[in-house]
Amino acid sequence: MKNGQVRNIKKDVLSDHWYTLQKISFEYEREDGTWEKQVREVYDRGNGAAILLYNKSKGTVILTKQFRMPTYLNGNPTGMMIEVCAGVLDGDHPEDCIRKEVEEETGYRVDEVQKVFESYMSPGSVSEILHFFIGQYNEQMKIGEGGGAAHETENIEILEYVFEDALSMIDQGAIKDAKTIMLLQYAKVNQLF
């Protein structure tokens, strides 16, 4: 299959209140060589990073819980989501970003993190690439309360689960966040515990 070429890209900003929503008009070359006009909306919220914090000796993981309005609007009755620690890069290197997010959200200071993969999370409409990390934690690394940066109004609850219990929460529907499911599955497949 031939890779299509793209030409005549036109961008119109529809919104730039929180992040940027653009209407993109372009021509795409089909496999038969003809060109067709297409229009898409692309939401650019920047790239991000996510991490599974795990304690191998205790057999536990640190997750967070916070309110997510889009899930509330789409049928989540409380809007609360259980997730791995994550954040937008905001110009930082992914490793620096995730260390900062871990400290802000969980109160742990982790020095060593390992990037395990990256993924487009919703490539049909969102431009974000998410960088996925794992990192070990222990009680000596706890330096603060966590809960998120006050100016970001995150109101994050910090949760510690036995790894197997966290995995079973996927089957029970208690964990529905894609990045969290992906990292928990990564931990299982790669036998981190």
Stockholm file with secondary structure:
# STOCKHOLM 1.0

chainA/1-193         MKNGQVRNIKKDVLSDHWYTLQKISFEYEREDGTWEKQVREVYDRGNGAAILLYNKSKGTVILTKQFRMPTYLNGNPTGMMIEVCAGVLDGDHPEDCIRKEVEEETGYRVDEVQKVFESYMSPGSVSEILHFFIGQYNEQMKIGEGGGAAHETENIEILEYVFEDALSMIDQGAIKDAKTIMLLQYAKVNQLF
#=GR chainA/1-193 SS CCCCCEEEEEEEEEECSSSEEEEEEEEEECTTSCEEEEEEEEEECCCEEEEEEEETTTTEEEEEEEECHHHHHTTCSSCEEEECEEEECTTSCHHHHHHHHHHHHHSBCCCCCEEEEEEESSTTTBCCEEEEEEEECCGGGBCSCCSCCGGGTCCCEEEEEEHHHHHHHHHHTSCCCHHHHHHHHHHHHTTCC
#=GC SS_cons         CCCCCEEEEEEEEEECSSSEEEEEEEEEECTTSCEEEEEEEEEECCCEEEEEEEETTTTEEEEEEEECHHHHHTTCSSCEEEECEEEECTTSCHHHHHHHHHHHHHSBCCCCCEEEEEEESSTTTBCCEEEEEEEECCGGGBCSCCSCCGGGTCCCEEEEEEHHHHHHHHHHTSCCCHHHHHHHHHHHHTTCC
//
